[in-house]
Amino acid sequence: LGGLTTAAVTTADKFVFTTEIGSAVTTANYVTARDVQAGFGDAAGFGYSAGGRSGNSAFGLSSAEKTTFATDTTAAMTSTLPTARASMNTTGLAERSTKGYLAGGATNGLLQAVDTVIKYTISSDTFAASTASTMSTVRRHFAALTEGASKGYWSGGMTDLLANVKIAVTDKITFSSDSTSATTTADLSQARGHLSAA
């Protein structure tokens, strides 16, 4: 969903695992063009995308959109992020049944990286700042990984745009308590940003 050509786009593509075929699905296009957003899915058949930037703007978005997998449709959500942010890329995590998390990214015209975490509550379709969760360092353009049940990890990334220091640090979030902590045994072998996890 979305992404960047010469500017942010609304385009949605669908990949069918059984046939290994991908194709454009216009009914699932974003309402608002966006790139460098974050997203995650739940076990009930919905996907969530939030933040990012639109067009060639240097400023982040606070809006969010929900994709219904059964109907291949995407719609704007009433709930929005507590603060606009971009440069989150693939940083969404979900425990899949009750909540999801978006973390880090950049505010203030993409200049200022942040360490705060936003929690999404599936039952109420709402985003709110997670007061129990703060990453050990500000970061943007980092990677996220979860086993989908009890914990997730955020690794690597970069600091503020002006300093642009690459990071090797890995943070763990424990879903039951919403708490975060640095996990030095899981730090990257090389500090780097713009990475992904599989």
Secondary structure by P-SEA (a helix, b strand, c coil): cbbbcccccbbbbbbbccccbbbbbcccccccccccccccccccbbbbbcbbbcccccbbbcbbbbbbccccbbbbbccccccccccccccccccccccccccbbbcccccbbbcbbbbbbccccbbbbccccccccccccccccccccccccccbbbccccccccccbbbbbbccccbbbbbccccccccccccccc
